[in-house]
Structures are given as structure tokens and as C-alpha cells.
Amino acid sequence: MWTAIIVTAVGAYLLKLAGLSIPGSVLEHPLVHRVADLMPVALLAALVAVQVFSTGSELTVDARTAGLAVAVLALLARAPFIVVVLAAALTAALLRLL
């Protein structure tokens, strides 16, 4: 286990060092800015997809899918964040209860 931790720490350090070694002209390119802006959105979408549509190593469609649909509709309606979360949780909970 310690080997994995040390290898991960060294890898993270080398990745950071590589990022600091990139010339400024490369970092100022519009494509790099666009990718950097969209990367968190893509990672969050992937995390949501994994959490909603999988159970272990299987793909599933269950109450979480309906909760996600309600959350998307609430977001499109520009509802406050707490309303989005509560509506999605309530939808999933009620469907699981049935």
C-alpha cells in the first residue's frame, strides 16, 4: 500500500512540475483556455453519470435516473440549488418507496 501512495505522490509532483515547465505562450492559447474552462464540467458530468447509471459494474436505470431528470428540469427552470437537490432527492425517495 505504501508503494502505491509514494508512486502517486511522486507522479503528482512530476505532473505539477511539468505544468510549471510549460512556456507561457502555450498557456495563453485560446484552445488551452477553453479546455481548462470545460474540464471541470466534463469531470462533474462523468461523475454524475457513473453515480446515477451504475451499480457496481452494471448499468442500471432506477429511481436515481428520475431524480436526475427532475434535477435537470429544475435547473432549466432556474430553481435555487437547494430546491434542485431537494426535488431530486424527494423524487428518488418516493419512487424507491413505491
C-alpha positions in Angstrom: 0.0 0.0 0.0 2.8 2.4 0.8 4.3 1.8 -2.6 1.1 3.0 -4.2 1.0 6.1 -2.0 4.6 7.0 -2.8 4.2 6.4 -6.5 1.1 8.5 -6.6 2.8 11.4 -4.6 5.8 11.3 -7.0 3.5 11.2 -10.0 1.5 14.2 -8.7 4.7 16.1 -8.1 6.1 15.4 -11.6 2.8 16.4 -13.1 2.8 19.7 -11.3 6.5 20.2 -12.3 5.6 19.5 -15.9 2.8 22.1 -15.7 5.1 24.7 -14.4 7.7 23.9 -17.1 5.2 24.7 -20.0 6.0 28.1 -21.7 3.6 30.9 -21.1 2.9 31.2 -24.8 1.4 27.8 -24.8 -0.8 28.5 -21.8 -2.1 31.7 -23.4 -3.5 29.9 -26.4 -7.3 30.2 -26.7 -7.8 26.5 -27.0 -6.0 25.8 -23.8 -8.2 28.4 -22.0 -11.3 26.7 -23.5 -10.3 23.2 -22.4 -9.4 24.5 -18.9 -12.8 26.1 -18.6 -14.7 23.0 -19.7 -12.6 20.3 -17.9 -14.4 20.7 -14.5 -17.8 20.5 -16.3 -16.8 17.3 -18.1 -15.4 15.7 -14.9 -18.6 16.5 -13.0 -20.8 15.2 -15.8 -18.8 12.0 -15.8 -19.1 11.6 -12.0 -22.8 12.2 -12.2 -23.2 9.6 -15.0 -21.2 7.0 -13.0 -23.2 7.6 -9.8 -26.6 7.6 -11.5 -26.4 4.9 -14.1 -24.2 2.3 -12.5 -24.4 -0.2 -9.6 -21.1 -1.9 -9.1 -20.1 -2.9 -12.7 -23.6 -3.0 -14.1 -25.5 -0.2 -15.9 -28.9 0.4 -14.3 -31.9 2.7 -14.7 -33.8 3.2 -11.5 -35.1 5.9 -9.2 -31.8 7.9 -9.4 -32.5 8.4 -13.1 -35.8 10.0 -12.4 -34.2 12.1 -9.7 -31.6 13.3 -12.2 -34.3 14.1 -14.7 -36.1 16.2 -12.1 -32.9 18.0 -11.2 -32.2 18.9 -14.8 -35.8 20.2 -15.2 -35.4 22.3 -12.1 -32.1 23.6 -13.3 -33.6 24.6 -16.6 -36.4 26.4 -14.7 -33.6 28.3 -12.9 -34.6 27.0 -9.4 -32.3 27.7 -6.5 -29.7 25.0 -5.8 -31.4 23.7 -2.6 -34.7 23.3 -4.5 -32.9 21.3 -7.2 -31.3 19.0 -4.6 -34.5 18.5 -2.6 -36.7 17.9 -5.6 -34.2 15.3 -7.0 -33.9 13.6 -3.6 -37.6 13.6 -3.0 -38.3 12.2 -6.4 -35.9 9.3 -6.0 -37.0 8.6 -2.5 -40.7 8.5 -3.4 -40.0 6.2 -6.4 -38.0 3.8 -4.2 -40.8 3.8 -1.7 -43.2 2.7 -4.4 
